[in-house]
Amino acid sequence: MNRTLLSLAFVFLSTLSAQSSSVRDTVFKDPGSVDPEILSVIETSLSAVDGDIVKAEKRFSKERVYWLVVLITNSGGELRMHVDPEKNSVLEITDDEGPFDYEVIPGKDLVSFSEARKSAESVAGSRALKWKLVEAKSGMQYHFWMFTKGGAAQFKLDAVTGERIMKKQGKKKRK
């Protein structure tokens, strides 16, 4: 029964659009026949970024259950999102190729993607090659990879404050 409901939801995923005001109203005429968890994941994904969902798959890890959602932005970028179905929140977002000319609002207390990208690119003096938003021990972080005058570099930004995270300098060991 659950497999049938999920299959039904996946059939409709390719027709979803972020411009729709309510996924429940525009896609499913009988919301009671569809697993509410997939509806919640779809709504969470589309509230973070405009685009079309092309894949949604439930995954299991030691720490938690999450959904992997693959979304194509309106400009053609491919985002991979991890969504927590219990908290209705985004756990991770990755884009390895771009173009990065879209907006992502990953959560109400987090810096938007465009602000974080602008900050990283101004410090590096070059464009981002790929990026990800991840959950770290200290909280949510944006990671940007780019080429600088010194070669390849990774810039980390706190996703709440937007400030750059610097590596801690370790103490030199005496011989």
ZIQUIRA-V580947 format. One record per residue. RES is the residue in one letter. OMEGA is omega in radians with two decimals (999 if undefined). Layout:
# ZIQUIRA-V580947
res->RES omega->OMEGA
res->RES omega->OMEGA
This chain:
# ZIQUIRA-V580947
res->M omega->3.14
res->N omega->3.10
res->R omega->3.12
res->T omega->3.13
res->L omega->3.12
res->L omega->3.10
res->S omega->3.11
res->L omega->3.14
res->A omega->-3.13
res->F omega->3.11
res->V omega->-3.11
res->F omega->-3.09
res->L omega->-3.09
res->S omega->-3.14
res->T omega->-3.10
res->L omega->3.08
res->S omega->-3.14
res->A omega->-3.13
res->Q omega->-3.13
res->S omega->-3.07
res->S omega->3.13
res->S omega->-3.14
res->V omega->-3.13
res->R omega->-3.07
res->D omega->-3.02
res->T omega->-3.05
res->V omega->-3.03
res->F omega->3.12
res->K omega->3.14
res->D omega->-3.07
res->P omega->3.13
res->G omega->-3.11
res->S omega->-3.10
res->V omega->3.11
res->D omega->-3.11
res->P omega->-3.14
res->E omega->3.14
res->I omega->3.08
res->L omega->3.12
res->S omega->3.13
res->V omega->3.12
res->I omega->-3.14
res->E omega->3.11
res->T omega->-3.13
res->S omega->-3.08
res->L omega->3.06
res->S omega->3.13
res->A omega->-3.07
res->V omega->3.08
res->D omega->3.10
res->G omega->-3.13
res->D omega->3.09
res->I omega->3.13
res->V omega->3.13
res->K omega->3.01
res->A omega->-3.04
res->E omega->3.12
res->K omega->-3.13
res->R omega->-3.14
res->F omega->3.04
res->S omega->-3.12
res->K omega->-3.05
res->E omega->-3.00
res->R omega->2.99
res->V omega->3.10
res->Y omega->3.08
res->W omega->2.98
res->L omega->3.14
res->V omega->3.06
res->V omega->-3.04
res->L omega->3.06
res->I omega->-3.13
res->T omega->-3.14
res->N omega->3.13
res->S omega->3.06
res->G omega->3.09
res->G omega->3.13
res->E omega->3.12
res->L omega->3.02
res->R omega->-3.09
res->M omega->2.94
res->H omega->-3.08
res->V omega->3.08
res->D omega->-3.08
res->P omega->-3.12
res->E omega->-3.10
res->K omega->-3.07
res->N omega->-3.11
res->S omega->3.10
res->V omega->3.13
res->L omega->-3.07
res->E omega->3.03
res->I omega->3.13
res->T omega->2.97
res->D omega->-3.05
res->D omega->-3.02
res->E omega->-3.07
res->G omega->0.07
res->P omega->-3.08
res->F omega->-3.10
res->D omega->3.11
res->Y omega->3.10
res->E omega->3.06
res->V omega->3.05
res->I omega->-2.99
res->P omega->-3.14
res->G omega->-3.03
res->K omega->-3.11
res->D omega->-3.08
res->L omega->3.07
res->V omega->3.13
res->S omega->-3.14
res->F omega->-3.08
res->S omega->3.09
res->E omega->-3.13
res->A omega->3.13
res->R omega->3.12
res->K omega->3.14
res->S omega->-3.13
res->A omega->-3.12
res->E omega->3.12
res->S omega->3.10
res->V omega->-3.08
res->A omega->-3.08
res->G omega->3.09
res->S omega->-3.12
res->R omega->3.09
res->A omega->3.10
res->L omega->3.06
res->K omega->-3.12
res->W omega->3.02
res->K omega->3.00
res->L omega->-3.07
res->V omega->3.05
res->E omega->3.13
res->A omega->3.12
res->K omega->-3.10
res->S omega->-3.14
res->G omega->-3.11
res->M omega->-3.11
res->Q omega->2.94
res->Y omega->3.03
res->H omega->3.11
res->F omega->3.06
res->W omega->-3.14
res->M omega->3.06
res->F omega->3.08
res->T omega->3.11
res->K omega->-3.14
res->G omega->-3.12
res->G omega->-3.11
res->A omega->-3.13
res->A omega->3.05
res->Q omega->3.10
res->F omega->3.11
res->K omega->3.11
res->L omega->3.04
res->D omega->-3.06
res->A omega->3.11
res->V omega->-3.07
res->T omega->-3.08
res->G omega->-3.12
res->E omega->3.13
res->R omega->3.10
res->I omega->-3.13
res->M omega->3.07
res->K omega->3.09
res->K omega->3.10
res->Q omega->3.12
res->G omega->3.11
res->K omega->3.11
res->K omega->3.11
res->K omega->3.07
res->R omega->-3.14
res->K omega->999
